[in-house]
């Protein structure tokens, strides 16, 4: 009797692990309890919708199953509320250049704070450029323009090119966002999502 129950237990464990590792098991439409958030998982692609009283935000991209989590990665066109930074080893003249991502135009009037020193606020010129003192070692860069964007450089004595993606309410960007898998649904940013049951 003990041998039979052991075989059944092993079979159940194997069956459960197969289901959890099968991507097709998670395909379908998930919604929050009141329907304000929807996540649709189809093969390796996803679509996301968040409905607020004054706005609707969307995202699209790819998803995968990694270490027991569903991982969402949005398409680049949905980037919002972030900066991307390139670092250069500039031996002649150090500078920082800030641009807007839409048309890569220089961003004039962006406020810059180095090393969290709020007593010294610098501003980019009409070319989006700020000259940097050769002696200063930079451990953090705060860019202030329609939001605050923090960056910690790898090279504290270099030059920097910064692309700003201002906050756009109609977009949501997931950069490898982990979604928790639960027996009765998913948890995305502390919101429980329930799978739509097909009739």
C-alpha positions in Angstrom: 0.0 0.0 0.0 2.8 2.3 0.9 4.5 1.6 -2.5 1.4 2.5 -4.4 0.9 5.8 -2.6 4.5 6.7 -3.3 4.1 6.1 -7.0 0.9 8.2 -7.1 2.7 11.0 -5.2 5.6 11.0 -7.7 3.2 11.0 -10.6 1.4 14.0 -9.2 4.6 15.9 -8.6 5.8 15.2 -12.1 2.5 16.2 -13.6 2.4 19.5 -11.7 6.0 20.4 -12.8 5.2 19.6 -16.4 2.1 21.9 -16.3 4.1 24.8 -14.7 6.9 24.6 -17.3 4.5 24.4 -20.2 4.1 27.9 -21.7 0.8 27.1 -23.4 -0.7 26.5 -19.9 -0.4 30.2 -19.2 -1.7 31.5 -22.5 -5.0 33.4 -22.2 -6.5 36.6 -20.9 -6.1 37.8 -17.3 -8.0 40.6 -15.6 -7.9 42.3 -12.2 -11.0 41.9 -10.1 -12.7 45.2 -11.3 -11.3 44.9 -14.8 -9.0 47.9 -14.7 -6.0 45.9 -15.8 -5.9 43.3 -18.5 -2.9 41.1 -19.6 -3.2 38.9 -22.6 -0.6 36.2 -23.1 -0.5 34.6 -26.6 2.4 32.2 -27.5 5.5 34.4 -26.9 3.7 37.8 -27.3 1.7 39.8 -24.8 -0.5 42.9 -24.7 -1.3 45.0 -21.6 -4.1 47.4 -20.9 -4.7 49.6 -17.9 -7.8 51.7 -17.7 -8.0 54.7 -15.4 -10.6 57.4 -14.9 -8.7 59.9 -17.0 -6.3 57.8 -19.1 -5.7 54.4 -20.8 -2.2 52.9 -20.9 -1.1 50.1 -23.1 2.0 48.0 -23.8 3.0 45.2 -26.2 6.0 42.9 -26.3 7.3 39.4 -25.7 7.1 37.2 -22.6 8.9 34.1 -21.4 8.8 31.7 -18.5 11.9 31.9 -16.3 12.6 30.4 -12.9 8.9 30.1 -12.1 8.1 33.7 -13.1 6.5 35.1 -16.3 8.9 37.8 -17.6 7.5 40.7 -19.7 9.7 42.7 -22.0 8.0 45.6 -23.9 8.8 46.8 -27.4 11.1 49.8 -27.5 8.3 52.0 -28.8 6.7 51.8 -25.4 9.7 53.2 -23.5 8.6 55.9 -21.1 9.7 57.6 -17.9 13.3 56.5 -18.2 16.8 57.6 -19.5 19.4 55.7 -21.5 23.0 56.7 -21.0 26.2 56.2 -23.1 29.5 56.7 -21.4 32.7 57.9 -23.2 36.3 58.2 -22.0 36.8 61.8 -23.1 40.4 62.8 -22.7 40.1 66.4 -24.1 37.0 68.1 -22.7 34.4 66.5 -20.5 30.7 67.1 -21.2 27.2 65.8 -20.8 24.7 66.0 -23.6 20.9 65.5 -23.2 18.5 64.7 -26.0 14.8 63.8 -26.4 14.2 60.4 -27.9 11.4 61.4 -30.3 13.7 63.2 -32.8 17.0 63.1 -31.0 16.9 66.9 -30.7 19.1 68.6 -28.0 17.3 69.3 -24.8 17.8 72.8 -23.6 17.1 73.7 -20.0 17.3 70.3 -18.4 18.5 70.6 -14.8 21.4 68.4 -13.8 22.6 67.5 -10.3 25.8 65.6 -9.7 26.5 63.4 -6.6 23.1 64.3 -5.0 24.5 67.8 -4.3 21.2 69.8 -4.5 23.1 73.1 -3.7 24.6 73.0 -7.2 22.1 72.7 -10.0 23.5 72.9 -13.6 21.4 73.5 -16.8 22.0 72.3 -20.3 22.6 75.0 -23.0 20.7 75.4 -26.3 22.8 72.5 -27.8 21.7 70.3 -24.9 25.3 70.3 -23.6 26.8 70.9 -20.1 30.5 71.2 -19.7 31.8 69.2 -16.8 34.7 70.2 -14.5 37.7 68.0 -15.2 38.4 67.4 -11.5 34.9 66.2 -10.5 34.4 62.5 -9.9 30.7 61.7 -10.6 29.0 58.9 -8.7 25.4 59.9 -9.6 23.7 62.0 -12.2 20.1 63.3 -11.6 18.4 64.7 -14.8 15.3 66.8 -14.1 12.9 67.3 -17.0 9.2 66.4 -16.7 10.3 64.0 -14.0 13.4 63.0 -12.2 15.8 60.4 -13.7 18.8 59.0 -11.7 21.8 57.3 -13.2 25.0 55.9 -11.6 27.9 56.0 -14.0 30.5 53.2 -14.3 33.1 55.8 -15.2 33.1 58.8 -12.8 35.6 60.7 -14.9 34.0 60.4 -18.4 31.5 62.2 -20.7 27.9 61.2 -21.1 25.2 61.2 -23.7 21.7 60.9 -22.3 18.5 60.2 -24.1 15.3 61.1 -22.1 12.0 59.3 -22.5 9.5 61.5 -20.7 6.6 60.0 -18.9 3.7 59.4 -21.2 0.5 58.1 -19.5 -0.7 56.3 -22.6 2.3 54.0 -22.5 3.6 51.4 -20.0 7.1 50.0 -20.4 8.2 46.7 -18.9 11.9 46.0 -18.8 12.0 42.3 -17.9 9.1 42.7 -15.4 8.6 39.6 -13.3 5.1 38.4 -12.8 4.4 36.0 -10.0 2.6 32.8 -10.8 0.0 31.7 -8.3 -2.4 28.7 -8.4 -5.4 30.9 -9.2 -3.8 33.6 -11.3 -0.9 36.0 -11.6 0.4 38.9 -9.6 1.7 41.9 -11.5 3.0 44.9 -9.4 1.0 43.7 -6.4 -2.2 43.4 -8.4 -3.9 40.0 -8.6 -5.0 39.0 -12.1 -7.4 36.2 -12.7 -7.6 34.0 -15.8 -10.7 34.4 -18.0 -12.5 31.1 -18.1 -13.6 30.0 -21.6 -17.1 28.6 -21.8 
